[in-house]
Amino acid sequence: MGYRALAAMELTDIRGDEQGGDGSRELDAPDPDVVDDLGDEIATLAAHIHAATHRLLALLARFDRLRGWEPAGHRTCAHWLSFRSGLDLGTAREHIRVARALDELPLTDAAMARGELSFSQVRALTRVAEPSTESDLLELAQGCATEQLERLVRAWKKGSRQDEQDWERERHESRTFSVFPDEDGMYVVQGRLDPEVGALLMRAVEAASDALYRERGRMPRQPHHRKSDAGRDAARRRADAIGLVVERAFAAGFGASESTISGTRAERYQVVLHVDEETLADAGDSGRSNLEDGTRVSAETSRRVACDAGLVRLTRARDGSVLNVGRRTRTISPALRRALDARDRGCRFPGCGGRFTEAHHVVHWADGGDTSLENTLLLCRYHHRLVHEDSWNIEWWGVGRAVFRDPRGTAHATGRGRPPPLPSHPVAAMVRRNKLRGADPDAWTTAARWKREVDIPDRVLFRASEAAC
């Protein structure tokens, strides 16, 4: 039994051990040897789970590098992992962060592969460790309890200090901010802000990013010379968050003093897109489609914007003069929007559910589609763009069941698929695979050597402290 049984790759049914032959629970005092064996089996199995978790993280890192989540239409690898594995989004993000970080920490990676470190320990280490410092931190992690490691890491995570008086004048004089379109029609944002203004902007972007993506955790620390995929993903999230910050600012307004300026705030700050009617049709010519400043917008982007926007119809003469300006109407009425919110409860793309959404016409109104509950659904901005600019299609299968088809023709629908087949004895199979990969832990592989922080040798504590600071 116990560890001896595990070593033979035959797992004990704990419930059977605790019950008598007739199914009743044993009332006699347990045999100390049996309890010890049970504890050894638990500790050894935990180490095997750590080694299997390392394999999971290694596969995740490779899948993320190959961007295997993109063809399925997911916003990030963490969204894909949450959808496919049942993890909540915050936990999935932390798994991706750790998986990416392990690529840069070979000693920590090898230790976890042997079952010597748990996911919790590696999660703490990857917040501060770098290739040049991980050996010192690894010795600490292998000797103390996870709670101690977390507390020590939090205490050591400090940035460098600067003399504020020496730099304040230079910082203030160098402040600048500009926004301008480039040759590709994208808008470039550049600037240097005073610390307090920059901090406010960062907080606003963080709040908007949390609202859009419910993000938890931090991205892994990467070498300065390498712009990682993690950095690009974070930059894209911040770009999306800026849009929400601007929308909320306009909705809140900018103070009563502006009431003396002619025109309402909403009218003065609208973004106007000029589009020819034939441009909106799916089979129409790609005619005029540009912003007020002349920046070209693709025809498909115009179709996306027109799904849920305010419309004003202008009739022009052949010489370009305006003959008639119609009334401003909304493609999605407030009543229809309320019905969509009640029915869809967020983005309808499988595995998303984002709360900040736009209404989408399954058959565009410019192609004759009705603006009705049966022909519309809610999509977040990311998946609305995916459907229009990235050539995805939506079909209705039955009443109210939306099916998304990617450019390859593969169907994606909401609903839990069948779980992957497992061997008849999955835990024993996991142990066997771990041993084939060289991981053969025992009952003391992950045990802490130092129960209290005062027990940690000074040479280990001081070296780790210097490495983490």
C-alpha positions as CSV (number, residue, x, y, z in Angstrom):
1,M,0.0,0.0,0.0
2,G,0.9,3.7,0.2
3,Y,4.1,4.7,-1.6
4,R,5.1,1.1,-2.2
5,A,1.8,0.6,-4.1
6,L,2.4,3.8,-6.1
7,A,6.0,2.7,-6.9
8,A,4.4,-0.4,-8.5
9,M,2.1,2.0,-10.4
10,E,-1.0,0.5,-8.8
11,L,-3.0,3.2,-7.0
12,T,-5.0,2.4,-3.9
13,D,-8.7,3.1,-3.6
14,I,-8.6,5.2,-0.5
15,R,-12.3,4.9,0.1
16,G,-11.9,1.1,0.1
17,D,-9.1,1.3,2.7
18,E,-11.2,3.5,5.0
19,Q,-14.2,1.2,4.9
20,G,-14.7,-2.3,6.1
21,G,-15.7,-5.2,3.9
22,D,-19.3,-4.4,4.4
23,G,-18.9,-0.8,3.4
24,S,-19.0,0.6,7.0
25,R,-16.3,2.9,8.1
26,E,-13.7,1.4,10.4
27,L,-14.1,2.6,14.0
28,D,-10.9,1.2,15.4
29,A,-7.7,3.3,15.8
30,P,-5.8,3.3,12.6
31,D,-2.5,1.5,12.2
32,P,0.3,4.2,12.3
33,D,2.1,2.4,9.5
34,V,-1.0,2.6,7.3
35,V,-1.4,6.3,8.0
36,D,2.3,6.9,7.2
37,D,2.0,5.0,3.9
38,L,-1.1,7.0,3.1
39,G,0.7,10.3,3.7
40,D,3.6,9.1,1.5
41,E,1.3,8.2,-1.3
42,I,-0.4,11.6,-1.1
43,A,3.0,13.5,-1.2
44,T,4.3,11.3,-4.0
45,L,1.2,11.7,-6.1
46,A,1.3,15.4,-5.6
47,A,4.9,15.5,-6.9
48,H,3.8,13.5,-10.0
49,I,1.0,16.0,-10.5
50,H,3.6,18.8,-10.4
51,A,5.6,17.0,-13.1
52,A,2.4,16.5,-15.2
53,T,1.6,20.2,-14.7
54,H,5.0,21.1,-16.1
55,R,4.2,19.0,-19.2
56,L,0.9,21.0,-19.5
57,L,2.8,24.3,-19.2
58,A,5.4,23.2,-21.8
59,L,2.6,22.3,-24.2
60,L,0.9,25.6,-23.5
61,A,4.1,27.5,-24.2
62,R,4.5,25.8,-27.6
63,F,0.8,26.2,-28.5
64,D,1.0,29.9,-27.6
65,R,4.2,30.4,-29.7
66,L,2.4,28.8,-32.6
67,R,-0.6,31.0,-31.9
68,G,-2.8,27.9,-32.2
69,W,-5.7,29.8,-30.5
70,E,-6.1,32.3,-33.4
71,P,-7.7,30.0,-36.0
72,A,-10.5,29.3,-33.5
73,G,-11.2,33.0,-33.2
74,H,-10.2,33.4,-29.5
75,R,-8.8,36.7,-28.4
76,T,-5.8,35.3,-26.5
77,C,-4.4,31.9,-25.6
78,A,-5.8,32.4,-22.1
79,H,-9.3,32.7,-23.6
80,W,-8.8,29.5,-25.5
81,L,-7.5,27.7,-22.5
82,S,-10.4,28.9,-20.4
83,F,-12.9,27.7,-23.0
84,R,-11.3,24.3,-23.6
85,S,-10.1,23.4,-20.1
86,G,-12.7,24.7,-17.7
87,L,-10.3,27.1,-15.9
88,D,-11.6,30.5,-15.1
89,L,-10.0,33.3,-17.2
90,G,-7.8,34.6,-14.4
91,T,-6.3,31.2,-13.7
92,A,-5.8,30.6,-17.4
93,R,-3.9,33.8,-17.8
94,E,-1.6,32.9,-14.9
95,H,-0.9,29.5,-16.5
96,I,0.0,31.2,-19.8
97,R,2.2,33.7,-17.9
98,V,4.1,31.0,-16.1
99,A,4.4,28.9,-19.2
100,R,6.0,31.8,-21.1
101,A,8.3,32.6,-18.2
102,L,9.6,29.1,-17.9
103,D,11.0,29.3,-21.4
104,E,13.5,31.9,-20.0
105,L,14.3,30.0,-16.7
106,P,15.9,26.6,-17.5
107,L,16.8,25.6,-14.0
108,T,13.3,26.3,-12.6
109,D,11.9,24.5,-15.7
110,A,14.0,21.4,-15.1
111,A,13.1,21.3,-11.3
112,M,9.4,21.4,-12.0
113,A,9.8,18.8,-14.7
114,R,11.2,16.5,-12.0
115,G,8.3,17.2,-9.7
116,E,10.4,19.2,-7.2
117,L,8.3,22.4,-7.5
118,S,4.6,23.0,-7.5
119,F,2.8,25.4,-9.7
120,S,2.3,27.8,-6.8
121,Q,6.0,27.9,-6.1
122,V,6.9,28.4,-9.8
123,R,4.2,31.1,-10.0
124,A,5.9,33.0,-7.2
125,L,9.4,32.5,-8.6
126,T,8.5,33.7,-12.1
127,R,7.4,37.0,-10.8
128,V,11.0,38.0,-9.9
129,A,13.4,35.5,-11.3
130,E,15.6,36.1,-14.3
131,P,18.1,33.8,-15.9
132,S,21.0,35.4,-14.1
133,T,19.4,35.2,-10.7
134,E,17.2,32.1,-10.8
135,S,19.8,29.7,-9.2
136,D,19.8,31.7,-5.9
137,L,16.0,32.0,-5.8
138,L,15.6,28.3,-6.8
139,E,17.5,27.1,-3.7
140,L,15.2,29.2,-1.5
141,A,12.0,27.9,-3.2
142,Q,13.1,24.2,-2.9
143,G,13.7,24.7,0.9
144,C,10.8,26.7,2.3
145,A,7.1,26.4,2.3
146,T,5.1,28.1,-0.5
147,E,3.5,30.6,1.9
148,Q,6.9,31.7,3.0
149,L,8.1,32.0,-0.6
150,E,5.1,34.2,-1.5
151,R,5.7,36.5,1.4
152,L,9.4,36.9,0.8
153,V,8.9,37.5,-2.9
154,R,6.3,40.2,-2.2
155,A,8.7,41.9,0.2
156,W,11.6,41.9,-2.3
157,K,9.8,43.1,-5.4
158,K,11.1,46.7,-5.4
159,G,12.0,49.0,-8.2
160,S,14.9,51.4,-8.4
161,R,14.6,54.8,-6.8
162,Q,15.3,58.2,-8.4
163,D,16.0,61.6,-6.9
164,E,12.7,63.4,-7.5
165,Q,14.1,66.9,-7.0
166,D,16.8,66.4,-9.7
167,W,14.4,65.1,-12.3
168,E,11.2,66.9,-11.7
169,R,12.0,70.0,-13.7
170,E,13.3,68.0,-16.6
171,R,10.3,65.7,-16.6
172,H,7.8,68.6,-16.6
173,E,9.6,70.5,-19.4
174,S,9.6,67.4,-21.6
175,R,5.9,66.8,-21.4
176,T,4.2,66.4,-24.8
177,F,1.3,64.6,-26.5
178,S,0.3,64.1,-30.1
179,V,-2.1,61.9,-32.1
180,F,-1.8,61.8,-35.9
181,P,-2.7,59.3,-38.7
182,D,0.2,57.5,-40.5
183,E,0.4,56.4,-44.1
184,D,-1.5,53.2,-43.4
185,G,-4.5,55.0,-41.9
186,M,-3.7,53.9,-38.3
187,Y,-3.4,56.6,-35.7
188,V,0.0,57.0,-33.9
189,V,-0.1,58.2,-30.3
190,Q,3.1,59.7,-28.9
191,G,3.8,61.6,-25.7
192,R,5.5,62.2,-22.4
193,L,3.3,63.1,-19.4
194,D,3.8,64.4,-16.0
195,P,4.0,61.5,-13.4
196,E,0.6,62.3,-11.9
197,V,-1.1,62.7,-15.3
198,G,0.6,59.5,-16.6
199,A,-0.5,57.6,-13.5
200,L,-4.1,58.8,-14.0
201,L,-4.0,57.6,-17.6
202,M,-2.5,54.3,-16.6
203,R,-5.2,53.7,-14.0
204,A,-7.9,54.6,-16.5
205,V,-6.5,52.2,-19.1
206,E,-6.1,49.5,-16.5
207,A,-9.7,49.9,-15.3
208,A,-11.0,49.8,-18.9
209,S,-8.8,46.8,-19.6
210,D,-10.2,45.0,-16.5
211,A,-13.7,45.9,-17.6
212,L,-13.2,44.6,-21.2
213,Y,-11.2,41.5,-20.5
214,R,-11.6,40.8,-16.7
215,E,-7.8,40.4,-16.7
216,R,-6.1,39.1,-13.6
217,G,-2.4,38.7,-12.9
218,R,0.6,40.2,-14.6
219,M,2.5,39.4,-17.7
220,P,5.9,37.6,-17.3
221,R,9.1,39.6,-17.1
222,Q,11.0,39.3,-20.3
223,P,14.5,40.3,-21.4
224,H,14.7,43.9,-22.5
225,H,16.1,43.1,-25.9
226,R,13.2,40.9,-26.9
227,K,9.7,42.1,-27.7
228,S,7.7,39.0,-26.7
229,D,4.2,37.9,-27.7
230,A,3.1,38.7,-24.2
231,G,4.2,42.3,-24.7
232,R,2.3,42.6,-28.0
233,D,-0.8,41.1,-26.5
234,A,-0.7,43.6,-23.6
235,A,-0.2,46.4,-26.0
236,R,-3.3,45.3,-28.0
237,R,-5.4,45.2,-24.8
238,R,-4.3,48.7,-23.9
239,A,-5.2,49.9,-27.4
240,D,-8.7,48.4,-27.0
241,A,-9.0,49.9,-23.5
242,I,-8.2,53.4,-24.8
243,G,-11.3,53.3,-26.9
244,L,-13.4,52.5,-23.9
245,V,-11.8,55.3,-21.9
246,V,-12.6,57.8,-24.6
247,E,-16.2,56.6,-25.0
248,R,-16.8,56.8,-21.2
249,A,-15.2,60.3,-21.1
250,F,-17.6,61.6,-23.8
251,A,-20.5,60.0,-22.0
252,A,-19.6,61.7,-18.8
253,G,-18.9,65.1,-20.3
254,F,-16.3,67.7,-19.5
255,G,-18.0,70.1,-17.0
256,A,-20.7,72.8,-17.1
257,S,-18.4,75.5,-18.3
258,E,-18.6,74.1,-21.8
259,S,-22.3,75.0,-22.0
260,T,-21.4,78.4,-23.3
261,I,-19.8,76.9,-26.4
262,S,-22.2,76.6,-29.4
263,G,-23.4,73.1,-30.2
264,T,-23.8,70.2,-27.8
265,R,-20.9,68.2,-26.5
266,A,-22.2,65.0,-28.2
267,E,-22.6,66.7,-31.5
268,R,-19.2,68.5,-31.4
269,Y,-17.2,65.4,-30.5
270,Q,-18.9,62.8,-32.8
271,V,-16.6,60.8,-35.2
272,V,-18.1,61.0,-38.6
273,L,-17.6,58.4,-41.3
274,H,-18.6,59.2,-44.8
275,V,-19.7,56.2,-46.8
276,D,-21.3,55.8,-50.2
277,E,-24.4,53.6,-50.1
278,E,-23.1,51.1,-52.7
279,T,-19.9,50.7,-50.5
280,L,-22.0,49.2,-47.7
281,A,-23.5,46.5,-49.9
282,D,-21.6,43.2,-49.9
283,A,-21.4,43.0,-53.7
284,G,-21.1,46.7,-54.2
285,D,-18.2,48.7,-55.5
286,S,-15.7,50.0,-53.0
287,G,-16.4,53.7,-53.2
288,R,-16.1,56.4,-50.7
289,S,-15.4,55.4,-47.2
290,N,-13.4,57.9,-45.1
291,L,-13.3,59.8,-41.9
292,E,-13.7,63.6,-41.6
293,D,-10.0,64.2,-42.0
294,G,-9.8,62.1,-45.1
295,T,-8.4,58.9,-43.6
296,R,-9.4,55.9,-45.7
297,V,-11.5,53.2,-44.0
298,S,-12.0,49.8,-45.7
299,A,-15.4,49.0,-47.0
300,E,-15.8,46.0,-44.6
301,T,-14.9,48.3,-41.7
302,S,-17.6,50.6,-42.8
303,R,-20.1,47.7,-42.9
304,R,-19.1,46.8,-39.3
305,V,-19.5,50.4,-38.0
306,A,-22.9,50.7,-39.8
307,C,-24.2,47.6,-38.0
308,D,-24.7,49.6,-34.9
309,A,-24.5,53.4,-35.5
310,G,-26.3,56.6,-36.0
311,L,-27.1,57.2,-39.7
312,V,-27.8,60.4,-41.6
313,R,-28.6,60.0,-45.3
314,L,-27.3,62.8,-47.6
315,T,-28.4,63.2,-51.2
316,R,-25.9,64.9,-53.5
317,A,-26.1,66.4,-56.9
318,R,-23.7,65.4,-59.7
319,D,-21.5,68.3,-59.0
320,G,-21.1,67.1,-55.3
321,S,-23.4,69.7,-53.7
322,V,-25.7,68.5,-51.0
323,L,-29.4,68.4,-52.0
324,N,-31.0,67.0,-48.9
325,V,-29.9,65.9,-45.4
326,G,-32.2,63.3,-43.7
327,R,-32.9,62.9,-40.0
328,R,-30.4,61.1,-37.8
329,T,-31.6,57.6,-37.0
330,R,-30.1,54.6,-35.2
331,T,-29.7,51.2,-36.9
332,I,-30.3,49.5,-33.6
333,S,-33.2,51.1,-31.6
334,P,-33.1,51.4,-27.8
335,A,-35.9,48.8,-27.5
336,L,-34.1,46.3,-29.7
337,R,-30.9,46.9,-27.8
338,R,-32.6,46.1,-24.5
339,A,-34.0,42.9,-26.0
340,L,-30.6,41.9,-27.2
341,D,-29.1,42.5,-23.8
342,A,-31.8,40.4,-22.2
343,R,-31.3,37.6,-24.6
344,D,-27.6,37.4,-25.3
345,R,-26.1,38.6,-22.0
346,G,-22.9,39.6,-23.7
347,C,-20.8,38.6,-26.7
348,R,-22.2,35.5,-28.4
349,F,-18.9,34.2,-29.7
350,P,-18.1,30.8,-28.2
351,G,-16.2,31.1,-25.0
352,C,-16.3,35.0,-24.9
353,G,-19.3,36.5,-23.1
354,G,-17.7,40.0,-23.1
355,R,-20.0,42.6,-21.5
356,F,-19.1,45.5,-23.8
357,T,-20.7,44.7,-27.0
358,E,-22.0,46.0,-30.4
359,A,-25.0,44.7,-32.3
360,H,-24.3,42.8,-35.4
361,H,-26.6,42.1,-38.3
362,V,-26.3,38.4,-39.4
363,V,-27.5,39.5,-42.8
364,H,-26.4,43.1,-43.1
365,W,-29.2,45.7,-43.5
366,A,-27.4,47.1,-46.6
367,D,-27.9,43.6,-48.2
368,G,-31.6,43.6,-47.3
369,G,-31.4,42.0,-43.8
370,D,-34.0,43.0,-41.2
371,T,-33.0,45.0,-38.1
372,S,-34.8,42.6,-35.9
373,L,-34.1,40.3,-32.9
374,E,-34.1,37.3,-35.3
375,N,-31.3,38.8,-37.5
376,T,-29.1,40.5,-34.9
377,L,-26.9,39.4,-32.0
378,L,-24.3,41.0,-29.7
379,L,-20.6,40.7,-30.3
380,C,-17.7,42.3,-28.5
381,R,-15.5,44.7,-30.6
382,Y,-12.8,42.0,-31.1
383,H,-15.2,39.4,-32.5
384,H,-17.3,41.9,-34.4
385,R,-14.1,42.8,-36.2
386,L,-13.3,39.1,-36.6
387,V,-16.6,38.6,-38.4
388,H,-16.3,41.5,-40.8
389,E,-12.6,42.2,-41.4
390,D,-11.4,38.6,-41.0
391,S,-14.0,36.9,-43.2
392,W,-15.9,34.8,-40.6
393,N,-19.5,34.0,-41.2
394,I,-22.5,33.5,-38.9
395,E,-25.3,31.0,-39.4
396,W,-28.4,30.2,-37.5
397,W,-28.8,26.6,-36.6
398,G,-32.3,26.2,-35.2
399,V,-34.0,28.9,-33.2
400,G,-31.5,31.3,-31.6
401,R,-28.4,29.1,-32.0
402,A,-25.6,31.0,-33.6
403,V,-22.8,29.1,-35.4
404,F,-19.6,30.8,-36.4
405,R,-17.6,29.6,-39.4
406,D,-14.0,30.5,-39.7
407,P,-12.4,31.2,-43.2
408,R,-11.5,27.5,-43.4
409,G,-15.2,26.6,-43.1
410,T,-14.9,25.0,-39.6
411,A,-18.0,25.5,-37.5
412,H,-17.6,26.9,-33.9
413,A,-20.6,26.9,-31.6
414,T,-21.3,27.5,-27.9
415,G,-21.6,24.3,-25.9
416,R,-19.3,21.9,-24.1
417,G,-17.8,19.3,-26.4
418,R,-17.0,15.7,-25.4
419,P,-14.0,15.4,-23.0
420,P,-11.0,13.7,-24.5
421,P,-10.8,9.9,-23.9
422,L,-8.7,8.9,-20.9
423,P,-7.1,5.5,-20.2
424,S,-8.9,3.2,-17.8
425,H,-6.5,4.1,-15.0
426,P,-5.5,7.7,-15.8
427,V,-3.5,8.4,-12.6
428,A,-1.3,5.3,-13.1
429,A,-0.9,6.3,-16.7
430,M,0.2,9.8,-15.7
431,V,2.8,8.3,-13.3
432,R,4.1,6.0,-16.1
433,R,4.4,8.8,-18.5
434,N,6.2,11.0,-15.9
435,K,8.8,8.2,-15.4
436,L,9.3,7.8,-19.1
437,R,10.2,11.5,-19.2
438,G,12.6,11.1,-16.3
439,A,10.4,12.3,-13.4
440,D,10.5,9.8,-10.6
441,P,9.7,11.7,-7.3
442,D,9.2,10.2,-3.9
443,A,7.3,11.2,-0.8
444,W,10.0,13.9,0.2
445,T,10.7,15.4,-3.2
446,T,8.6,18.6,-2.6
447,A,8.8,18.7,1.2
448,A,10.0,22.0,2.8
449,R,13.4,21.7,4.5
450,W,12.8,24.9,6.6
451,K,9.5,25.2,8.5
452,R,10.1,28.8,9.7
453,E,11.7,31.8,8.1
454,V,14.2,32.0,10.9
455,D,15.4,28.5,10.0
456,I,16.5,29.6,6.5
457,P,20.3,29.8,6.4
458,D,21.6,33.3,6.0
459,R,23.7,32.4,3.0
460,V,20.5,31.3,1.1
461,L,18.3,34.2,2.4
462,F,20.8,36.9,1.6
463,R,21.7,35.6,-1.8
464,A,18.0,35.3,-2.8
465,S,17.3,38.8,-1.4
466,E,20.0,40.3,-3.5
467,A,18.8,38.4,-6.6
468,A,15.2,39.5,-6.3
469,C,15.8,43.2,-5.5
